[in-house]
Amino acid sequence: MPTLIRAPTVVPAAGSKPKVIQEFVGRVNSGTEAVSIARMVSPEGWREPGQTPEFDEYTLVLRGSLRVESASGVIDVGAGQAVVVPRGEWVRYSTPAAEGAEYVAVCAPAFAPELVHRDA
């Protein structure tokens, strides 16, 4: 039977400025461990610590631009574009552009603080 997700749960965000994370599917909102789906809205100048997560992350940018730094370089992902970061890869996300960004992040398995392994 299909399950309707009536509303997301806002979960705390890491980073240098306030960012909104609305989890629709995942450990917090639906009790799902296999995958998480969240809408993110981050302002200009937001930047989170680097991380080496134990999950694959698929990100679709809806508005603005998301910067993705990795050991192999920097990618700016614009509206209508997506990026895939495999588990075990060091990565840091930020939104340095004036418009910030709105994007959807899908993590498999689902995001959990103990799986992200943020830099100290």
All heavy atoms as an XYZ file, in Angstrom:
893
protein
N       0.835     -1.185      0.000
C       0.000      0.000      0.000
C       0.878      1.247      0.000
O       1.814      1.332      0.784
C      -0.896     -0.021      1.238
C      -1.595      1.293      1.483
S      -2.483      1.331      3.039
C      -4.101      0.953      2.438
N       0.597      2.216     -0.846
C       1.345      3.469     -0.846
C       1.177      4.214      0.478
O       0.126      4.122      1.124
C       0.703      4.268     -1.986
C       0.070      3.244     -2.861
C      -0.373      2.153     -1.931
N       2.214      4.945      0.855
C       2.186      5.734      2.080
C       2.343      7.204      1.727
O       3.328      7.579      1.090
C       3.328      5.315      3.016
O       3.204      3.933      3.316
C       3.314      6.116      4.303
N       1.391      8.014      2.129
C       1.474      9.453      1.902
C       2.355     10.083      2.974
O       2.162      9.842      4.163
C       0.075     10.073      1.955
C       0.021     11.601      1.866
C       0.545     12.084      0.510
C      -1.393     12.087      2.114
N       3.306     10.886      2.559
C       4.114     11.688      3.478
C       3.460     13.068      3.490
O       3.576     13.831      2.533
C       5.583     11.786      3.016
C       6.198     10.411      2.791
C       6.397     12.620      3.998
C       6.336      9.541      4.000
N       2.727     13.369      4.537
C       1.924     14.595      4.587
C       2.759     15.866      4.728
O       2.378     16.921      4.234
C       0.918     14.513      5.726
C      -0.110     13.441      5.496
C      -1.277     13.551      6.454
N      -2.244     12.508      6.186
C      -3.196     12.563      5.265
N      -3.301     13.629      4.509
N      -4.019     11.559      5.089
N       3.897     15.758      5.406
C       4.743     16.931      5.614
C       6.137     16.466      6.017
O       6.290     15.382      6.565
C       4.156     17.817      6.705
N       7.133     17.299      5.748
C       8.486     16.944      6.162
C       8.733     17.284      7.631
O       7.943     17.999      8.251
C       9.357     17.821      5.264
C       8.531     19.057      5.075
C       7.102     18.550      4.994
N       9.846     16.786      8.138
C      10.347     17.176      9.450
C      11.588     18.028      9.224
O      12.469     17.649      8.443
C      10.730     15.945     10.290
O       9.559     15.164     10.520
C      11.328     16.339     11.624
N      11.646     19.181      9.884
C      12.835     20.024      9.799
C      13.871     19.444     10.755
O      13.590     19.203     11.916
C      12.514     21.491     10.154
C      13.784     22.332     10.182
C      11.522     22.071      9.151
N      15.065     19.183     10.207
C      16.134     18.610     11.021
C      17.284     19.610     11.116
O      17.463     20.451     10.226
C      16.625     17.256     10.446
C      15.513     16.224     10.491
C      17.122     17.395      9.033
N      18.083     19.541     12.185
C      19.193     20.488     12.358
C      20.225     20.367     11.233
O      20.477     19.279     10.722
C      19.813     20.072     13.694
C      18.774     19.255     14.383
C      17.948     18.623     13.305
N      20.821     21.497     10.886
C      21.820     21.535      9.822
C      23.169     21.967     10.375
O      23.240     22.777     11.300
C      21.381     22.516      8.739
N      24.227     21.426      9.795
C      25.583     21.861     10.120
C      25.956     22.978      9.170
O      25.404     23.098      8.081
C      26.556     20.700      9.967
N      26.897     23.799      9.571
C      27.380     24.817      8.655
C      27.509     26.172      9.300
O      27.134     26.376     10.449
N      28.011     27.111      8.512
C      28.376     28.425      9.016
C      27.217     29.405      9.089
O      27.313     30.415      9.757
C      29.474     29.008      8.129
O      29.000     29.098      6.798
N      26.132     29.158      8.370
C      24.948     30.004      8.400
C      23.732     29.097      8.513
O      23.814     27.914      8.192
C      24.830     30.812      7.100
C      25.779     31.959      6.985
C      25.429     32.776      5.750
C      26.128     34.101      5.772
N      25.683     34.962      4.678
N      22.602     29.630      8.946
C      21.400     28.780      9.018
C      20.987     28.252      7.646
O      20.969     28.989      6.670
C      20.334     29.729      9.578
C      21.088     30.842     10.223
C      22.381     30.968      9.463
N      20.704     26.976      7.598
C      20.233     26.296      6.393
C      19.022     25.477      6.813
O      18.991     24.922      7.911
C      21.336     25.382      5.852
C      20.888     24.434      4.765
C      22.073     23.588      4.326
C      21.658     22.167      4.092
N      22.706     21.348      3.511
N      18.036     25.385      5.955
C      16.829     24.619      6.261
C      16.919     23.249      5.595
O      17.162     23.156      4.388
C      15.562     25.361      5.775
C      14.320     24.515      6.023
C      15.439     26.711      6.462
N      16.737     22.195      6.391
C      16.656     20.830      5.870
C      15.281     20.292      6.216
O      14.915     20.212      7.382
C      17.723     19.904      6.481
C      19.126     20.434      6.200
C      17.556     18.482      5.949
C      20.227     19.621      6.871
N      14.515     19.930      5.185
C      13.196     19.325      5.360
C      13.278     17.881      4.889
O      13.351     17.623      3.690
C      12.143     20.064      4.546
C      11.945     21.502      4.958
C      10.985     22.209      4.028
O      11.079     22.085      2.815
N      10.062     22.953      4.610
N      13.299     16.958      5.843
C      13.353     15.547      5.479
C      11.947     15.023      5.207
O      11.080     15.075      6.067
C      13.990     14.721      6.587
C      14.106     13.253      6.215
C      14.648     12.398      7.326
O      15.880     12.362      7.490
O      13.820     11.771      8.037
N      11.735     14.510      4.011
C      10.461     13.898      3.640
C      10.488     12.401      3.921
O       9.556     11.844      4.485
C      10.140     14.166      2.164
C       9.690     15.575      1.904
C      10.614     16.595      1.728
C       8.350     15.886      1.863
C      10.206     17.901      1.508
C       7.924     17.187      1.639
C       8.862     18.195      1.464
N      11.572     11.759      3.477
C      11.750     10.324      3.684
C      13.101     10.127      4.342
O      14.087     10.735      3.924
C      11.705      9.560      2.334
C      12.000      8.085      2.541
C      10.361      9.749      1.655
N      13.157      9.305      5.378
C      14.419      9.044      6.049
C      14.207      8.559      7.464
O      13.086      8.253      7.891
N      15.290      8.488      8.193
C      15.260      7.934      9.553
C      14.379      8.744     10.498
O      13.711      8.188     11.360
C      16.685      7.848     10.100
C      17.569      6.893      9.310
C      19.025      6.962      9.772
N      19.905      6.337      8.809
C      20.295      5.072      8.842
N      19.864      4.280      9.813
N      21.108      4.603      7.928
N      14.354     10.076     10.335
C      13.600     10.938     11.248
C      12.116     10.982     10.893
O      11.259     10.735     11.737
C      14.194     12.369     11.253
C      13.347     13.308     12.103
C      15.639     12.346     11.752
N      11.782     11.299      9.643
C      10.387     11.559      9.282
C       9.559     10.317      8.996
O       8.373     10.285      9.312
C      10.322     12.505      8.079
C       8.970     13.173      7.950
O       8.476     13.763      8.905
N       8.375     13.083      6.789
N      10.172      9.308      8.391
C       9.367      8.135      8.006
C       9.900      6.817      8.564
O       9.325      5.767      8.312
C       9.308      8.034      6.472
O      10.604      7.802      5.947
N      11.027      6.886      9.304
C      11.601      5.661      9.839
C      12.261      4.788      8.778
O      12.489      3.605      8.999
N      12.597      5.378      7.645
C      13.192      4.648      6.533
C      14.716      4.671      6.648
O      15.317      5.749      6.718
C      12.781      5.293      5.189
O      11.361      5.352      5.123
C      13.322      4.519      4.009
N      15.344      3.498      6.651
C      16.803      3.424      6.759
C      17.499      3.247      5.413
O      18.681      3.531      5.280
C      17.201      2.283      7.698
C      16.775      2.536      9.127
C      17.261      1.484     10.102
O      18.122      0.660      9.720
O      16.780      1.493     11.231
N      16.775      2.790      4.399
C      17.389      2.492      3.104
C      17.745      3.747      2.309
O      18.731      3.770      1.569
C      16.466      1.600      2.272
N      16.942      4.798      2.452
C      17.144      6.008      1.658
C      16.556      7.204      2.404
O      15.612      7.053      3.182
C      16.487      5.868      0.253
C      14.974      5.778      0.349
C      16.906      6.970     -0.681
N      17.139      8.375      2.164
C      16.538      9.605      2.679
C      16.387     10.579      1.521
O      17.208     10.598      0.591
C      17.379     10.225      3.804
O      18.687     10.506      3.385
N      15.319     11.364      1.577
C      15.036     12.385      0.574
C      14.717     13.667      1.330
O      13.779     13.690      2.148
C      13.857     11.995     -0.336
C      14.130     10.662     -1.029
C      13.574     13.101     -1.348
C      12.945     10.097     -1.789
N      15.508     14.708      1.072
C      15.323     15.959      1.802
C      15.440     17.146      0.860
O      16.220     17.129     -0.097
C      16.362     16.082      2.912
N      14.652     18.173      1.158
C      14.733     19.455      0.454
C      15.596     20.374      1.296
O      15.394     20.493      2.506
C      13.346     20.052      0.288
C      13.339     21.429     -0.337
C      11.893     21.935     -0.477
N      11.868     23.302     -0.930
C      11.679     24.360     -0.134
N      11.483     24.190      1.156
N      11.670     25.580     -0.636
N      16.569     21.000      0.663
C      17.493     21.898      1.350
C      17.348     23.304      0.789
O      17.207     23.478     -0.428
C      18.943     21.471      1.112
C      19.213     19.998      1.220
S      19.368     19.520      2.919
C      20.212     17.976      2.728
N      17.402     24.287      1.674
C      17.442     25.688      1.261
C      18.579     26.331      2.039
O      18.537     26.394      3.276
C      16.111     26.413      1.537
C      16.206     27.873      1.113
C      14.952     25.726      0.819
N      19.614     26.760      1.309
C      20.768     27.354      1.979
C      21.037     28.750      1.426
O      20.912     28.992      0.222
C      21.997     26.456      1.842
O      22.305     26.232      0.497
N      21.418     29.667      2.309
C      21.633     31.051      1.901
C      23.013     31.270      1.284
O      23.897     30.409      1.382
C      21.528     31.808      3.233
C      22.072     30.838      4.230
C      21.584     29.484      3.748
N      23.178     32.422      0.692
C      24.491     32.832      0.195
C      25.495     32.766      1.342
O      25.204     33.167      2.469
C      24.428     34.274     -0.318
C      25.778     34.860     -0.638
C      25.722     36.352     -0.915
O      24.655     36.959     -0.782
O      26.778     36.893     -1.273
N      26.653     32.201      1.079
C      27.711     32.155      2.082
C      27.659     30.965      3.013
O      28.535     30.807      3.857
N      26.653     30.099      2.893
C      26.597     28.899      3.737
C      27.711     27.947      3.334
O      28.032     27.792      2.159
C      25.236     28.205      3.602
C      25.236     26.851      4.228
C      25.077     26.565      5.546
C      25.412     25.600      3.560
N      25.155     25.210      5.739
C      25.358     24.595      4.528
C      25.628     25.233      2.234
C      25.502     23.244      4.225
C      25.773     23.895      1.924
C      25.704     22.919      2.914
N      28.309     27.312      4.333
C      29.365     26.329      4.084
C      29.371     25.358      5.252
O      29.317     25.768      6.405
C      30.697     27.035      3.979
C      31.865     26.121      3.733
C      33.127     26.939      3.590
N      34.266     26.060      3.622
C      35.489     26.423      3.343
N      35.748     27.663      3.012
N      36.471     25.576      3.390
N      29.426     24.062      4.928
C      29.479     23.067      5.995
C      30.873     22.464      6.066
O      31.657     22.589      5.121
C      28.426     21.983      5.802
C      28.658     21.040      4.659
C      27.576     19.974      4.558
O      26.650     19.949      5.376
O      27.663     19.165      3.637
N      31.191     21.806      7.169
C      32.489     21.143      7.268
C      32.607     20.030      6.223
O      31.605     19.479      5.773
C      32.485     20.547      8.676
C      31.388     21.237      9.407
C      30.395     21.668      8.379
N      33.836     19.704      5.866
C      34.054     18.569      4.992
C      33.591     17.289      5.675
O      33.451     17.234      6.894
N      33.339     16.262      4.876
C      32.836     15.001      5.417
C      33.254     13.842      4.520
O      33.557     14.036      3.350
C      31.313     15.040      5.544
C      30.609     15.319      4.230
C      29.137     15.651      4.401
O      28.710     16.115      5.430
N      28.359     15.407      3.359
N      33.253     12.662      5.089
C      33.524     11.428      4.343
C      32.411     10.452      4.697
O      32.570      9.593      5.563
C      34.909     10.857      4.708
O      35.890     11.890      4.560
C      35.278      9.689      3.787
N      31.241     10.583      4.067
C      30.063      9.824      4.475
C      30.085      8.352      4.061
O      30.748      7.968      3.104
C      28.914     10.557      3.791
C      29.535     11.219      2.610
C      30.945     11.531      2.997
N      29.301      7.573      4.806
C      29.100      6.150      4.525
C      27.846      5.933      3.694
O      27.209      4.887      3.795
C      28.977      5.364      5.835
C      30.222      5.317      6.673
C      30.015      4.502      7.931
O      29.385      3.431      7.891
O      30.477      4.962      8.990
N      27.463      6.918      2.899
C      26.294      6.792      2.018
C      26.600      7.465      0.695
O      27.435      8.356      0.615
C      25.037      7.400      2.653
C      25.236      8.777      3.252
C      25.270      9.911      2.460
C      25.384      8.925      4.628
C      25.464     11.162      3.006
C      25.582     10.178      5.181
C      25.616     11.303      4.369
N      25.936      6.995     -0.367
C      25.985      7.672     -1.657
C      25.018      8.846     -1.580
O      23.935      8.726     -0.991
C      25.541      6.730     -2.783
C      26.468      5.534     -2.953
O      27.689      5.692     -2.823
O      25.958      4.435     -3.228
N      25.405      9.975     -2.161
C      24.515     11.138     -2.143
C      24.274     11.626     -3.565
O      25.211     11.863     -4.326
C      25.085     12.264     -1.285
C      24.106     13.401     -1.101
C      24.427     14.286      0.090
O      25.449     14.057      0.759
O      23.637     15.207      0.344
N      22.997     11.772     -3.896
C      22.540     12.231     -5.208
C      21.846     13.571     -4.968
O      20.892     13.638     -4.188
C      21.545     11.233     -5.807
C      22.066      9.818     -5.828
C      21.899      8.984     -4.734
C      22.743      9.329     -6.940
C      22.396      7.679     -4.738
C      23.234      8.029     -6.958
C      23.058      7.215     -5.854
O      23.550      5.934     -5.856
N      22.315     14.615     -5.625
C      21.787     15.953     -5.365
C      21.314     16.593     -6.661
O      22.050     16.654     -7.644
C      22.876     16.833     -4.715
O      23.352     16.178     -3.537
C      22.322     18.187     -4.349
N      20.072     17.082     -6.643
C      19.455     17.776     -7.771
C      19.225     19.229     -7.361
O      18.481     19.490     -6.400
C      18.123     17.114     -8.139
C      17.242     17.858     -9.139
C      17.927     17.996    -10.488
C      15.898     17.160     -9.270
N      19.848     20.156     -8.066
C      19.705     21.577     -7.748
C      18.472     22.124     -8.470
O      18.348     22.005     -9.693
C      20.973     22.369     -8.132
C      20.783     23.864     -7.863
C      22.176     21.843     -7.358
N      17.571     22.708     -7.701
C      16.331     23.269     -8.239
C      16.465     24.755     -8.563
O      15.869     25.249     -9.517
C      15.190     23.076     -7.241
C      14.920     21.636     -6.806
C      13.885     21.611     -5.691
C      14.483     20.794     -7.984
N      17.216     25.468     -7.724
C      17.367     26.917     -7.870
C      18.727     27.306     -7.322
O      19.199     26.743     -6.340
C      16.268     27.621     -7.079
C      16.306     29.137     -7.120
C      15.274     29.773     -6.182
N      15.364     29.327     -4.804
C      16.255     29.749     -3.919
N      17.179     30.608     -4.263
N      16.242     29.298     -2.674
N      19.372     28.276     -7.959
C      20.660     28.756     -7.485
C      21.803     27.848     -7.899
O      21.755     27.196     -8.940
N      22.830     27.802     -7.043
C      24.037     27.045     -7.365
C      24.632     26.441     -6.099
O      24.736     27.118     -5.073
C      25.059     27.981     -8.022
O      26.247     27.293     -8.332
N      25.031     25.182     -6.196
C      25.648     24.461     -5.089
C      27.093     24.150     -5.471
O      27.356     23.613     -6.545
C      24.893     23.151     -4.827
C      25.449     22.247     -3.726
C      25.266     22.904     -2.357
C      24.746     20.894     -3.769
N      28.023     24.489     -4.600
C      29.434     24.163     -4.837
C      29.760     22.855     -4.122
O      29.424     22.665     -2.956
C      30.343     25.270     -4.339
C      31.826     24.915     -4.497
C      32.705     26.116     -4.453
N      32.471     26.898     -5.671
C      32.870     28.161     -5.825
N      33.512     28.780     -4.866
N      32.608     28.801     -6.955
N      30.445     21.962     -4.849
C      30.833     20.663     -4.320
C      32.344     20.541     -4.453
O      32.868     20.482     -5.561
C      30.127     19.514     -5.084
C      30.520     18.171     -4.504
C      28.616     19.704     -5.058
N      33.031     20.531     -3.303
C      34.481     20.371     -3.294
C      34.805     18.926     -2.949
O      34.195     18.348     -2.051
C      35.114     21.266     -2.235
C      34.904     22.742     -2.443
C      35.449     23.541     -1.275
O      36.673     23.483     -1.022
O      34.638     24.200     -0.601
N      35.779     18.359     -3.658
C      36.243     17.003     -3.350
C      37.755     16.979     -3.512
O      38.360     17.978     -3.922
C      35.580     15.983     -4.281
O      36.112     16.091     -5.585
N      38.355     15.837     -3.242
C      39.798     15.702     -3.395
C      40.223     15.897     -4.847
O      41.369     16.259     -5.120
C      40.250     14.339     -2.885
N      39.301     15.682     -5.781
C      39.643     15.802     -7.204
C      39.320     17.167     -7.799
O      39.589     17.407     -8.975
C      38.942     14.706     -8.015
O      37.549     14.796     -7.853
N      38.751     18.086     -7.017
C      38.479     19.417     -7.550
C      37.177     20.006     -7.052
O      36.585     19.540     -6.081
N      36.724     21.048     -7.754
C      35.514     21.792     -7.392
C      34.537     21.746     -8.551
O      34.923     21.941     -9.700
C      35.861     23.267     -7.056
C      34.604     24.075     -6.776
C      36.824     23.338     -5.885
N      33.266     21.475     -8.220
C      32.195     21.480     -9.219
C      31.123     22.454     -8.740
O      30.687     22.383     -7.595
C      31.553     20.083     -9.367
C      32.575     19.040     -9.789
C      30.393     20.129    -10.354
C      32.033     17.619     -9.749
N      30.702     23.365     -9.615
C      29.555     24.220     -9.333
C      28.366     23.617    -10.075
O      28.391     23.491    -11.300
C      29.812     25.655     -9.776
C      30.791     26.365     -8.855
O      30.706     26.153     -7.628
O      31.650     27.121     -9.350
N      27.348     23.254     -9.309
C      26.164     22.580     -9.851
C      25.039     23.597     -9.899
O      24.610     24.106     -8.865
C      25.773     21.366     -8.980
C      24.643     20.590     -9.632
C      26.981     20.470     -8.720
N      24.558     23.897    -11.106
C      23.521     24.903    -11.280
C      22.125     24.312    -11.331
O      21.948     23.088    -11.373
N      21.137     25.193    -11.339
C      19.736     24.778    -11.405
C      19.521     23.881    -12.620
O      20.018     24.165    -13.716
C      18.835     26.003    -11.482
N      18.840     22.764    -12.408
C      18.575     21.812    -13.476
C      19.691     20.798    -13.663
O      19.598     19.941    -14.535
N      20.723     20.875    -12.832
C      21.824     19.914    -12.895
C      21.840     19.070    -11.623
O      21.237     19.435    -10.609
C      23.168     20.630    -13.039
C      23.304     21.417    -14.328
C      24.652     22.100    -14.426
O      25.189     22.618    -13.463
N      25.201     22.095    -15.636
N      22.561     17.959    -11.693
C      22.679     17.056    -10.542
C      24.125     16.624    -10.385
O      24.929     16.734    -11.315
C      21.776     15.841    -10.731
N      24.450     16.132     -9.206
C      25.788     15.615     -8.919
C      25.638     14.359     -8.065
O      24.714     14.260     -7.253
C      26.665     16.684     -8.216
C      26.104     17.067     -6.854
C      28.108     16.232     -8.097
N      26.530     13.408     -8.276
C      26.552     12.170     -7.508
C      27.882     12.101     -6.777
O      28.946     12.236     -7.398
C      26.407     10.931     -8.425
C      26.491      9.648     -7.612
C      25.112     10.998     -9.212
N      27.825     11.904     -5.458
C      29.036     11.739     -4.658
C      28.980     10.353     -4.023
O      28.089     10.070     -3.219
C      29.143     12.829     -3.566
C      30.383     12.595     -2.709
C      29.176     14.216     -4.192
N      29.916      9.464     -4.400
C      29.886      8.107     -3.855
C      30.351      8.053     -2.405
O      31.163      8.886     -1.977
C      30.850      7.332     -4.763
C      31.735      8.356     -5.356
C      30.967      9.637     -5.400
N      29.837      7.088     -1.673
C      30.229      6.904     -0.264
C      31.740      6.729     -0.172
O      32.381      6.228     -1.092
C      29.493      5.721      0.346
C      29.907      4.385     -0.215
C      29.034      3.252      0.288
N      27.763      3.307     -0.441
C      26.646      2.721     -0.039
N      26.613      2.020      1.058
N      25.551      2.838     -0.740
N      32.286      7.222      0.930
C      33.721      7.107      1.155
C      34.554      8.204      0.528
O      35.756      8.291      0.759
N      33.951      9.082     -0.259
C      34.663     10.194     -0.894
C      34.566     11.427      0.001
O      33.480     11.790      0.454
C      34.039     10.507     -2.260
C      34.603     11.740     -2.897
C      35.140     11.496     -4.293
O      35.007     10.373     -4.789
O      35.695     12.431     -4.858
N      35.696     12.095      0.239
C      35.666     13.343      1.004
C      34.978     14.405      0.159
O      35.241     14.550     -1.033
C      37.079     13.794      1.370
C      37.056     15.073      2.152
C      36.935     15.194      3.500
C      37.110     16.403      1.634
N      36.908     16.519      3.861
C      37.023     17.283      2.724
C      37.222     16.936      0.355
C      37.043     18.669      2.582
C      37.234     18.312      0.205
C      37.159     19.171      1.318
N      34.082     15.172      0.801
C      33.315     16.191      0.090
C      32.964     17.329      1.049
O      32.838     17.126      2.261
C      32.036     15.572     -0.537
C      31.071     15.085      0.534
C      31.352     16.519     -1.489
N      32.839     18.540      0.490
C      32.341     19.687      1.269
C      31.388     20.458      0.371
O      31.700     20.782     -0.772
C      33.485     20.590      1.715
C      32.965     21.802      2.476
C      34.026     22.689      3.100
N      35.240     22.777      2.335
C      36.456     22.738      2.887
N      36.603     22.599      4.184
N      37.531     22.840      2.121
N      30.202     20.774      0.915
C      29.169     21.505      0.178
C      29.130     22.950      0.668
O      29.309     23.225      1.859
C      27.795     20.869      0.416
C      27.686     19.453     -0.082
C      27.831     18.374      0.789
C      27.425     19.174     -1.423
C      27.718     17.064      0.333
C      27.320     17.873     -1.885
C      27.463     16.825     -0.996
O      27.363     15.535     -1.447
N      28.825     23.867     -0.267
C      28.655     25.270      0.101
C      27.798     25.978     -0.954
O      27.573     25.444     -2.040
C      30.015     25.974      0.219
O      30.687     25.994     -1.028
N      27.327     27.163     -0.587
C      26.556     27.984     -1.534
C      27.127     29.403     -1.508
O      26.585     30.285     -0.853
C      25.053     27.979     -1.198
O      24.864     28.277      0.191
C      24.423     26.640     -1.497
N      28.245     29.621     -2.231
C      28.870     30.938     -2.211
C      28.174     31.996     -3.069
O      28.382     33.186     -2.856
C      30.282     30.654     -2.742
C      30.115     29.450     -3.601
C      29.019     28.634     -2.959
N      27.343     31.593     -4.015
C      26.707     32.554     -4.926
C      25.617     33.363     -4.227
O      25.012     32.914     -3.250
C      26.131     31.819     -6.138
N      25.352     34.537     -4.757
C      24.406     35.480     -4.146
C      23.012     34.906     -3.955
O      22.321     35.247     -2.993
C      24.338     36.757     -4.990
N      22.571     34.027     -4.857
C      21.207     33.499     -4.762
C      21.069     32.310     -3.825
O      19.965     31.818     -3.597
C      20.681     33.124     -6.153
C      21.355     31.912     -6.775
C      22.629     32.221     -7.551
O      23.213     33.305     -7.381
O      23.035     31.359     -8.350
N      22.187     31.830     -3.250
C      22.103     30.628     -2.417
C      21.673     29.444     -3.272
O      21.962     29.402     -4.469
N      20.957     28.496     -2.668
C      20.501     27.335     -3.442
C      19.323     26.653     -2.775
O      19.166     26.677     -1.555
C      21.629     26.321     -3.615
N      18.501     26.049     -3.613
C      17.446     25.132     -3.179
C      17.724     23.835     -3.925
O      17.918     23.843     -5.143
C      16.071     25.661     -3.549
C      14.947     24.712     -3.187
C      13.577     25.224     -3.609
O      13.478     26.353     -4.135
O      12.606     24.475     -3.424
N      17.778     22.723     -3.189
C      18.105     21.465     -3.831
C      17.514     20.289     -3.079
O      17.061     20.434     -1.943
C      19.628     21.301     -3.998
C      20.446     21.436     -2.738
C      20.914     20.315     -2.061
C      20.798     22.684     -2.243
C      21.695     20.439     -0.926
C      21.574     22.814     -1.103
C      22.030     21.697     -0.446
O      22.796     21.824      0.684
N      17.482     19.154     -3.749
C      16.985     17.915     -3.162
C      18.162     16.962     -3.037
O      18.891     16.739     -4.013
C      15.872     17.286     -4.031
C      15.460     15.927     -3.485
C      14.677     18.222     -4.110
N      18.349     16.424     -1.839
C      19.417     15.460     -1.594
C      18.809     14.099     -1.295
O      17.893     13.986     -0.480
C      20.288     15.912     -0.429
N      19.330     13.084     -1.965
C      18.908     11.702     -1.755
C      20.135     10.930     -1.280
O      21.172     10.941     -1.960
C      18.359     11.082     -3.059
C      17.984      9.627     -2.851
C      17.171     11.887     -3.575
N      20.038     10.294     -0.125
C      21.151      9.535      0.435
C      20.756      8.070      0.569
O      19.658      7.761      1.027
C      21.546     10.065      1.814
S      22.065     11.786      1.822
N      21.685      7.175      0.164
C      21.438      5.735      0.281
C      22.694      5.068      0.835
O      23.736      5.144      0.192
C      21.075      5.141     -1.084
N      22.613      4.463      2.031
C      21.449      4.417      2.904
C      21.111      5.809      3.435
O      21.833      6.769      3.182
C      21.893      3.478      4.026
C      23.373      3.593      4.070
C      23.789      3.828      2.640
N      20.027      5.892      4.195
C      19.529      7.169      4.684
C      20.569      7.905      5.529
O      21.364      7.293      6.239
C      18.255      6.950      5.503
N      20.528      9.221      5.433
C      21.415     10.065      6.227
C      21.235      9.778      7.713
O      20.122      9.605      8.202
C      21.113     11.550      5.975
C      21.945     12.461      6.820
C      23.167     12.906      6.363
C      21.527     12.843      8.085
C      23.969     13.733      7.159
C      22.306     13.660      8.884
C      23.526     14.110      8.416
N      22.345      9.758      8.425
C      22.364      9.685      9.883
C      23.627     10.399     10.344
O      24.680     10.276      9.703
C      22.369      8.243     10.368
N      23.567     11.180     11.422
C      24.750     11.916     11.883
C      25.977     11.021     12.091
O      27.095     11.423     11.773
C      24.295     12.537     13.202
C      22.817     12.657     13.071
C      22.385     11.459     12.252
N      25.767      9.806     12.561
C      26.902      8.918     12.816
C      27.507      8.338     11.530
O      28.574      7.726     11.558
C      26.532      7.795     13.777
C      25.483      6.840     13.260
C      24.040      7.264     13.528
O      23.799      8.436     13.914
O      23.156      6.421     13.351
N      26.852      8.529     10.391
C      27.372      8.027      9.115
C      28.070      9.082      8.281
O      28.664      8.776      7.252
C      26.225      7.436      8.280
C      25.475      6.245      8.846
C      24.358      5.806      7.903
C      26.426      5.097      9.130
N      28.021     10.350      8.705
C      28.544     11.437      7.874
C      30.044     11.678      8.059
O      30.712     12.078      7.129
C      27.712     12.723      8.069
C      28.028     13.411      9.367
C      27.869     13.652      6.903
N      30.577     11.486      9.242
C      32.014     11.634      9.533
C      32.544     12.995      9.095
O      33.386     13.122      8.208
C      32.828     10.508      8.888
C      32.360      9.149      9.280
N      32.472      8.652     10.567
C      31.749      8.175      8.556
C      31.971      7.436     10.616
N      31.506      7.131      9.414
N      32.039     14.032      9.769
C      32.470     15.400      9.466
C      33.891     15.642      9.963
O      34.316     15.071     10.963
C      31.522     16.408     10.107
C      30.196     16.459      9.413
C      29.368     17.666      9.838
N      28.175     17.713      9.050
C      26.989     17.220      9.448
N      26.887     16.653     10.633
N      25.941     17.290      8.666
N      34.618     16.524      9.261
C      35.958     16.923      9.677
C      35.880     17.604     11.044
O      34.889     18.283     11.351
C      36.566     17.898      8.668
C      36.797     17.285      7.299
O      36.697     16.043      7.168
O      37.073     18.057      6.360
N      36.919     17.440     11.803
C      36.965     18.066     13.157
C      37.228     19.535     13.077
O      37.700     20.079     12.157
C      38.042     17.396     13.992
